Amino acid sequence: MRLCRYKFRNQTSVGFYEDDRIIPLSSVAKAHTIATKSTTVLPISTSVLPFLPPNGEALEATRKLAEFMASDECKLTDDMTLAHDQVELLVPIPRPNKLFLLAGNYAKHIEEGGGIAAERAETFPYVFMKPPTTTLTDPGKPIRIPNVSPDHIDWELELAVIIGREAKGVSEADALDYVAGYTVINDISNRKFRPNPGRKEREKDGFFDWLHGKWHDSFCPCGPCVVTPDEIPDPQKLAMKLSVNGKVHQDASTAQQIFPVAAVIEFISSFVTLEPGDIISTGTAAGVGSSTGTYLKAGDKVEATIAGIGTLKSPVVAE
């Protein structure tokens, strides 16, 4: 299933996501009732979590509706579906308790930045966080170029994992059983942000400058939907592509990850309790703008696509 959150006529709802339309869960439930004379009870919720695995309270009902929607019995009239331009797509998980992201999880991306990628057995994932309430940005909403440092704003297409149930001390072998679904993130970065550029240099400045460049408002577009794990049984086989103004810059696969999704969940859960709705973004591939000195500017249009999930579209504006 592909599920999304959207706003229509000032009301936030959950629907099935298709590339050319949104089908409200309520529309499918209505069609199911008409066709089968039986009622499907769904919770009134603006969150996708109740409808997602592994433990969503409405998971089985939602799966039943998805199966019905794919059958010949399902008759949806035009007024029961919504075109993308009729709705405002929303971030799938608007206020996760934790938003983790990985740095340096693709060897070629490390190398294009001048580093050397170590083998998995020799190292561990670098994990950092972004403030979710100010960085997460709805599909179609703009990436804002910050006035404080506007000239080196970069893109990073990433596969993101949404946690579905509490996880602590999870093994890599079992880790995917804790996944609610997958989505797309564009981890926007300010490559050369230097607060107080006339400062006296300190030992840790380089480390914190790197982090400061991740935290600007709007710097984490996310969406357009969540895909359940049954649709993506192996998250290490997904093609990824990012373009700016129609020109492809990143063209890769999650197969190139140094630490696969399951290993990342094992690592983080070894010392942090993961909660339902937490998001882990698993790093980016080669092809970022800093490798060629190409950066985002107002008026650009970014499209970030992961096969089987969809395309996250983001215009770029000045702050």
C-alpha positions as CSV (number, residue, x, y, z in Angstrom):
1,M,0.0,0.0,0.0
2,R,1.0,3.6,-0.6
3,L,-0.6,5.9,1.9
4,C,-0.5,9.7,2.2
5,R,-1.7,12.5,4.3
6,Y,-3.3,15.4,2.5
7,K,-5.4,18.5,3.1
8,F,-8.6,19.1,1.1
9,R,-11.0,21.9,1.9
10,N,-9.1,22.6,5.1
11,Q,-9.5,19.1,6.3
12,T,-6.6,16.7,6.9
13,S,-7.2,13.1,5.8
14,V,-5.4,9.9,4.9
15,G,-5.7,8.3,1.5
16,F,-4.3,5.8,-0.9
17,Y,-1.6,7.5,-3.0
18,E,-1.3,6.9,-6.8
19,D,0.9,8.7,-9.2
20,D,-2.0,10.6,-10.8
21,R,-4.6,10.8,-8.0
22,I,-5.4,10.4,-4.3
23,I,-8.1,8.0,-3.2
24,P,-9.5,8.9,0.2
25,L,-9.8,5.9,2.5
26,S,-13.3,7.0,3.2
27,S,-14.2,6.8,-0.5
28,V,-12.9,3.2,-0.8
29,A,-14.8,2.3,2.4
30,K,-18.0,3.8,0.9
31,A,-17.6,1.8,-2.3
32,H,-16.9,-1.3,-0.3
33,T,-20.1,-0.9,1.6
34,I,-22.1,-0.4,-1.5
35,A,-20.6,-3.4,-3.2
36,T,-20.6,-5.9,-0.3
37,K,-23.4,-4.5,2.0
38,S,-20.9,-4.7,4.9
39,T,-19.4,-1.8,6.8
40,T,-15.7,-1.2,7.3
41,V,-14.9,0.7,10.4
42,L,-11.9,3.0,10.2
43,P,-10.6,5.3,13.0
44,I,-11.0,9.0,12.6
45,S,-7.3,10.0,12.4
46,T,-5.1,12.5,10.6
47,S,-2.1,10.2,11.2
48,V,-1.0,7.4,8.9
49,L,0.3,5.3,11.8
50,P,-3.0,3.6,12.7
51,F,-3.2,2.2,9.1
52,L,0.4,1.0,8.9
53,P,2.2,-2.2,10.0
54,P,3.2,-3.9,12.1
55,N,0.6,-3.0,14.8
56,G,-1.6,-0.3,13.4
57,E,-5.1,-0.7,14.8
58,A,-6.7,-0.3,11.4
59,L,-4.0,-2.2,9.4
60,E,-6.2,-5.2,8.6
61,A,-9.2,-3.1,7.6
62,T,-6.9,-0.9,5.4
63,R,-5.4,-4.0,3.7
64,K,-8.9,-5.3,3.0
65,L,-9.8,-2.0,1.4
66,A,-6.6,-2.0,-0.7
67,E,-7.4,-5.5,-2.0
68,F,-10.9,-4.4,-2.7
69,M,-9.7,-1.3,-4.6
70,A,-7.6,-3.5,-6.9
71,S,-10.6,-5.7,-7.7
72,D,-13.2,-5.5,-10.4
73,E,-15.9,-5.0,-7.7
74,C,-14.6,-1.6,-6.7
75,K,-16.5,1.2,-8.5
76,L,-15.1,4.6,-7.8
77,T,-16.9,7.6,-9.4
78,D,-15.0,10.7,-10.4
79,D,-16.2,12.6,-7.3
80,M,-14.7,9.9,-5.0
81,T,-11.1,10.6,-6.1
82,L,-8.9,13.7,-6.0
83,A,-6.3,14.9,-8.5
84,H,-3.0,15.9,-7.0
85,D,-3.6,19.6,-7.9
86,Q,-6.8,19.5,-5.9
87,V,-5.1,18.7,-2.6
88,E,-2.2,19.8,-0.5
89,L,0.1,16.9,0.2
90,L,1.5,16.7,3.7
91,V,4.5,15.2,5.4
92,P,3.6,11.6,6.1
93,I,4.8,11.9,9.8
94,P,4.6,15.5,10.7
95,R,5.9,15.4,14.3
96,P,8.1,12.3,14.8
97,N,9.6,12.1,18.2
98,K,13.0,11.6,16.6
99,L,14.4,12.4,13.1
100,F,17.7,10.6,12.5
101,L,19.8,10.9,9.4
102,L,23.0,9.2,8.3
103,A,26.2,10.8,7.0
104,G,28.6,9.0,4.7
105,N,26.6,5.8,4.0
106,Y,27.5,5.5,0.3
107,A,31.1,5.0,-0.6
108,K,31.1,7.0,-3.8
109,H,29.5,10.0,-1.9
110,I,32.3,9.9,0.6
111,E,34.9,9.7,-2.1
112,E,33.4,12.6,-4.1
113,G,33.8,14.7,-1.0
114,G,37.5,13.8,-0.7
115,G,37.2,11.1,1.9
116,I,38.0,7.4,2.0
117,A,35.2,4.9,2.6
118,A,36.1,2.3,5.2
119,E,34.6,-1.2,5.1
120,R,31.5,-1.8,7.2
121,A,33.3,-4.1,9.6
122,E,35.9,-1.4,10.4
123,T,33.6,1.4,11.4
124,F,30.0,2.3,12.4
125,P,27.2,4.6,11.0
126,Y,27.5,8.3,11.6
127,V,24.1,9.4,12.8
128,F,22.9,13.0,13.4
129,M,19.5,14.6,14.0
130,K,17.4,17.4,12.7
131,P,14.7,19.3,14.5
132,P,11.6,17.7,12.9
133,T,9.0,20.5,13.5
134,T,11.0,23.1,11.6
135,T,12.9,21.1,9.0
136,L,10.3,18.6,7.8
137,T,8.7,20.2,4.7
138,D,5.6,19.0,2.9
139,P,5.8,17.8,-0.7
140,G,5.4,20.7,-3.1
141,K,6.3,23.3,-0.4
142,P,9.5,25.3,-0.9
143,I,13.0,24.8,0.2
144,R,13.9,28.2,1.6
145,I,17.4,29.6,0.9
146,P,18.5,31.1,4.2
147,N,19.5,34.8,4.2
148,V,22.2,34.2,6.7
149,S,24.2,31.9,4.3
150,P,22.6,31.6,0.8
151,D,25.4,30.5,-1.6
152,H,26.1,26.8,-0.9
153,I,22.8,25.0,-0.4
154,D,22.9,21.4,-1.6
155,W,20.6,18.4,-2.1
156,E,20.8,14.9,-0.8
157,L,18.3,12.3,-2.0
158,E,17.7,9.6,0.7
159,L,15.6,6.6,1.5
160,A,13.8,7.1,4.8
161,V,12.5,4.4,7.1
162,I,9.5,4.9,9.4
163,I,9.5,2.9,12.6
164,G,6.2,1.1,13.4
165,R,6.7,-0.3,16.9
166,E,9.0,0.2,19.8
167,A,12.5,-1.2,19.2
168,K,15.4,-1.5,21.6
169,G,18.3,-3.9,21.2
170,V,16.9,-5.2,17.9
171,S,19.1,-7.6,15.8
172,E,19.8,-7.0,12.2
173,A,18.0,-10.2,11.3
174,D,14.8,-9.0,12.9
175,A,15.1,-5.2,12.3
176,L,12.8,-5.0,9.2
177,D,9.9,-6.4,11.3
178,Y,9.8,-3.1,13.1
179,V,9.4,-1.0,10.0
180,A,6.0,0.7,9.2
181,G,7.0,1.9,5.8
182,Y,9.4,3.8,3.6
183,T,9.4,7.3,2.2
184,V,11.6,9.8,0.4
185,I,13.7,12.5,2.1
186,N,15.8,15.3,0.6
187,D,18.4,16.1,3.3
188,I,19.2,19.7,2.3
189,S,22.6,20.9,3.5
190,N,24.3,24.2,3.7
191,R,27.9,23.2,2.9
192,K,29.7,26.4,4.1
193,F,27.6,27.9,6.8
194,R,30.0,29.5,9.4
195,P,28.2,31.2,12.3
196,N,30.2,34.3,13.3
197,P,32.8,34.0,10.5
198,G,35.2,36.4,12.3
199,R,35.4,34.2,15.3
200,K,38.4,32.8,17.0
201,E,38.7,29.2,15.8
202,R,38.2,26.4,18.3
203,E,38.9,22.7,18.1
204,K,35.3,21.6,17.7
205,D,34.2,24.4,15.2
206,G,34.5,22.2,12.1
207,F,32.3,19.5,13.6
208,F,29.6,21.9,14.7
209,D,29.8,24.0,11.5
210,W,28.9,20.8,9.6
211,L,25.9,20.2,11.9
212,H,24.8,23.8,11.8
213,G,24.5,23.5,8.0
214,K,21.8,20.8,8.4
215,W,19.4,22.6,10.7
216,H,18.0,25.5,8.7
217,D,14.2,25.8,8.4
218,S,12.7,23.8,5.5
219,F,15.8,21.6,5.1
220,C,14.1,18.2,5.2
221,P,11.4,17.8,2.5
222,C,9.7,14.5,3.0
223,G,7.0,12.4,1.1
224,P,5.0,12.2,-1.0
225,C,3.7,9.0,0.7
226,V,4.6,6.0,2.8
227,V,5.0,2.6,1.2
228,T,4.4,-0.5,3.4
229,P,7.1,-3.1,3.7
230,D,5.1,-5.8,1.8
231,E,5.5,-3.6,-1.3
232,I,9.3,-3.3,-0.7
233,P,10.4,-6.6,0.7
234,D,14.1,-5.7,0.1
235,P,14.9,-2.0,0.7
236,Q,18.4,-2.6,-0.7
237,K,17.1,-2.9,-4.3
238,L,15.6,0.6,-5.0
239,A,16.7,2.9,-7.8
240,M,17.2,6.5,-6.8
241,K,17.3,9.6,-9.0
242,L,17.4,13.3,-8.3
243,S,17.1,16.1,-10.8
244,V,17.3,19.9,-10.6
245,N,15.5,21.8,-13.4
246,G,15.2,18.5,-15.3
247,K,19.0,17.7,-15.2
248,V,19.8,14.5,-13.4
249,H,22.5,14.8,-10.7
250,Q,22.0,11.7,-8.6
251,D,21.4,8.3,-10.2
252,A,22.1,5.4,-7.9
253,S,20.6,2.5,-5.9
254,T,20.1,1.7,-2.3
255,A,22.2,-1.4,-3.0
256,Q,25.2,0.9,-2.7
257,Q,24.7,1.6,1.0
258,I,27.6,0.7,3.3
259,F,25.2,0.0,6.2
260,P,21.9,-1.4,4.9
261,V,18.6,-0.4,6.5
262,A,18.4,-3.4,8.9
263,A,22.0,-2.8,10.2
264,V,21.2,0.9,10.8
265,I,18.1,0.0,12.9
266,E,20.2,-2.5,14.8
267,F,22.9,0.1,15.5
268,I,20.6,2.9,16.6
269,S,18.3,0.7,18.7
270,S,21.4,-0.7,20.5
271,F,21.5,2.5,22.6
272,V,18.3,4.5,21.7
273,T,14.8,3.3,22.1
274,L,13.1,3.7,18.7
275,E,9.4,4.7,18.9
276,P,6.5,4.4,16.5
277,G,6.7,7.3,14.0
278,D,10.5,7.8,14.4
279,I,12.2,8.5,11.0
280,I,15.6,7.3,10.0
281,S,17.0,8.7,6.7
282,T,19.7,6.4,5.4
283,G,22.2,8.7,3.7
284,T,22.8,9.9,0.2
285,A,24.6,8.7,-2.9
286,A,27.2,10.4,-5.1
287,G,26.1,13.3,-7.2
288,V,25.5,16.1,-4.7
289,G,26.0,19.7,-5.8
290,S,29.2,20.4,-3.8
291,S,31.1,17.8,-5.9
292,T,30.8,20.1,-9.0
293,G,30.2,23.5,-7.3
294,T,26.6,23.5,-8.3
295,Y,24.2,24.8,-5.6
296,L,20.5,25.5,-5.3
297,K,19.1,28.9,-6.0
298,A,15.7,30.6,-5.9
299,G,13.6,29.5,-8.9
300,D,15.0,26.0,-9.1
301,K,12.8,22.9,-9.1
302,V,14.0,19.7,-7.4
303,E,12.6,16.3,-8.1
304,A,13.7,13.4,-5.9
305,T,12.5,9.9,-6.9
306,I,12.8,6.5,-5.4
307,A,11.4,3.5,-7.3
308,G,8.3,2.0,-5.8
309,I,7.7,5.1,-3.6
310,G,7.2,8.1,-5.8
311,T,8.6,11.6,-6.6
312,L,9.1,14.3,-4.0
313,K,8.9,17.7,-5.7
314,S,10.3,20.8,-4.1
315,P,10.5,24.4,-5.5
316,V,13.3,26.6,-4.2
317,V,12.7,30.2,-3.0
318,A,14.7,32.9,-1.2
319,E,13.9,33.2,2.5
